[in-house]
Amino acid sequence: MPQTPDAAPDHTPQTAPAPQGPDQTDRVIIAAAEELGIGCPCDVVVVDDATGELTAFALDAVADHADAVVLSWTSSLTRAAALQERFAEQIDAGRLRVPAGPGVTPLEQAAAEVEGHLMVLMRLPKAVHALEDRARRLAEAVRGSGQNGLEIVAGGRVKHMTRAQNEALGTLFDEVRASRGIGKSRALIATDLREQATAPAAAESSALLTVRGEPRELALRGIGAVFGGAGADAGSLLLLDALDRALTAGELGAPEAPLRAAADLGCGNGLMTAYLAAALPETSVLGSDVDADAVGSTRETLAANDLTRENVQVSWDDALSGLDAESLDLVLLNPPFHDGTTVDATLVQGLLDSAARVLRPGGQLWFVHNSHLRYRTEVERRVGDVEQRARDRRFTVLRAIR
Ligand SMILES: C[S@@+](CC[C@H](N)C(=O)[O-])C[C@H]1O[C@@H](n2cnc3c(N)ncnc32)[C@H](O)[C@@H]1O
């Protein structure tokens, strides 16, 4: 069989899985699951299915068991929607669950709702802490619901696999071994869940910002595979520094007429959402991301800074699709520029168009990009007049007026 390359890793803008057959990593996961004896009686949980093929395999594997259910949980709203579309029949028949909003169903909550012995099929996330987080949440689900067991089959490209992944699973399971490889992919198989498995916890860090001209330390939280973990992105810090100067200078609404509504499009761990909530107490603030881990992280970041209040919301949404046109005064955007390792300028275009859609005339987009890429013309064409507001060796901050 010809070897298919793997689907794009997480945290790049996500494309809907088309039914193109399993890639090599899917096939190694499927082979290991078959060897382990998938086929029940058990329920199967698929996590972050990049191609839809693990879900298709799981449905097939439990087809002969009338009560068995497959849960396919993914942090990407785009992938969840594509799975819902592809497997609509199985969802209607009650054989498959695919949480896809509008609210986020955390993995531990979704997994706790399926019963019996859980076999989990997943791709290894790039970051070790993300693997540990997923595994801890699954263990939490099993513990919380009194289910009777958990096995994880997690596959990846050998060149991305490290000892640290075995060790992460080894903190929860008594046995962790590697499967036979297929081509350049291999799976880790974790069995014998320990009674005392460590509870999931967000990664923690903090960032020193200037808020309304005053220094303020903001706590940051990162869960799962959120972009940047709990770290502060240097491009976002440059943007916020320039934005705070503009705010202090009265360029974004006078004290007697504060901004009505602002959004952080692609909020990641919530750094910029927390800044907006701290700097603009009277403004409705929305942090929004297509990634459920980002939504969870932003919520935790806001809570850690006592910034949770009625006019500060976080949504799991694709490109602010839930907002009315011309409903915002300010949008902050630190977009993804890479699809895997390749720079892909088209990813930004859709997000710029979305920002243009939701901004009212006269509203402002603050946008940061890598200095070696050229975006000024693109932003001008899609949003409006552009001014450069900050630049260093790595990043450039632009402001566009709708
Ligand atoms: C470069 S990260 C920036 C994260 C965060 N704003 C920060 O400053 O650290 C880009 C974020 O955009 C999110 N994203 C990508 N495509 C999106 C879309 N169509 N709708 C909403 N968010 C998206 C990604 O999940 C990621 O969290």
Ligand as a Chemical Component Dictionary entry (heavy atoms), coordinates in Angstrom:
data_LIG
# 
_chem_comp.id                   LIG 
_chem_comp.type                 NON-POLYMER 
_chem_comp.pdbx_formal_charge   0 
_chem_comp.three_letter_code    LIG 
# 
loop_
_chem_comp_atom.comp_id 
_chem_comp_atom.atom_id 
_chem_comp_atom.alt_atom_id 
_chem_comp_atom.type_symbol 
_chem_comp_atom.charge 
_chem_comp_atom.model_Cartn_x 
_chem_comp_atom.model_Cartn_y 
_chem_comp_atom.model_Cartn_z 
_chem_comp_atom.pdbx_ordinal 
LIG C1  C1  C 0  -0.866  32.631 17.020 1  
LIG S1  S1  S 1  -2.136  32.030 18.067 2  
LIG C2  C2  C 0  -2.417  33.450 19.096 3  
LIG C3  C3  C 0  -3.055  33.108 20.405 4  
LIG C4  C4  C 0  -3.257  34.269 21.369 5  
LIG N1  N1  N 0  -4.064  35.330 20.808 6  
LIG C5  C5  C 0  -1.948  34.810 21.870 7  
LIG O1  O1  O 0  -1.737  35.982 21.730 8  
LIG O2  O2  O -1 -1.135  34.067 22.405 9  
LIG C6  C6  C 0  -3.514  31.989 16.977 10 
LIG C7  C7  C 0  -4.803  31.463 17.595 11 
LIG O3  O3  O 0  -5.826  31.566 16.597 12 
LIG C8  C8  C 0  -6.684  30.461 16.722 13 
LIG N2  N2  N 0  -7.416  30.305 15.451 14 
LIG C9  C9  C 0  -6.956  29.813 14.271 15 
LIG N3  N3  N 0  -7.926  29.823 13.343 16 
LIG C10 C10 C 0  -9.036  30.340 13.963 17 
LIG C11 C11 C 0  -10.376 30.581 13.524 18 
LIG N4  N4  N 0  -10.754 30.314 12.290 19 
LIG N5  N5  N 0  -11.252 31.098 14.418 20 
LIG C12 C12 C 0  -10.870 31.375 15.690 21 
LIG N6  N6  N 0  -9.605  31.151 16.146 22 
LIG C13 C13 C 0  -8.713  30.651 15.297 23 
LIG C14 C14 C 0  -5.748  29.304 17.051 24 
LIG O4  O4  O 0  -6.454  28.218 17.632 25 
LIG C15 C15 C 0  -4.774  29.995 18.022 26 
LIG O5  O5  O 0  -5.212  29.874 19.347 27 
# 
loop_
_chem_comp_bond.comp_id 
_chem_comp_bond.atom_id_1 
_chem_comp_bond.atom_id_2 
_chem_comp_bond.value_order 
_chem_comp_bond.pdbx_ordinal 
LIG C1  S1  SING 1  
LIG S1  C2  SING 2  
LIG S1  C6  SING 3  
LIG C2  C3  SING 4  
LIG C3  C4  SING 5  
LIG C4  N1  SING 6  
LIG C4  C5  SING 7  
LIG C5  O1  DOUB 8  
LIG C5  O2  SING 9  
LIG C6  C7  SING 10 
LIG C7  O3  SING 11 
LIG C7  C15 SING 12 
LIG O3  C8  SING 13 
LIG C8  N2  SING 14 
LIG C8  C14 SING 15 
LIG N2  C9  SING 16 
LIG N2  C13 SING 17 
LIG C9  N3  DOUB 18 
LIG N3  C10 SING 19 
LIG C10 C11 SING 20 
LIG C10 C13 DOUB 21 
LIG C11 N4  SING 22 
LIG C11 N5  DOUB 23 
LIG N5  C12 SING 24 
LIG C12 N6  DOUB 25 
LIG N6  C13 SING 26 
LIG C14 O4  SING 27 
LIG C14 C15 SING 28 
LIG C15 O5  SING 29 
# 
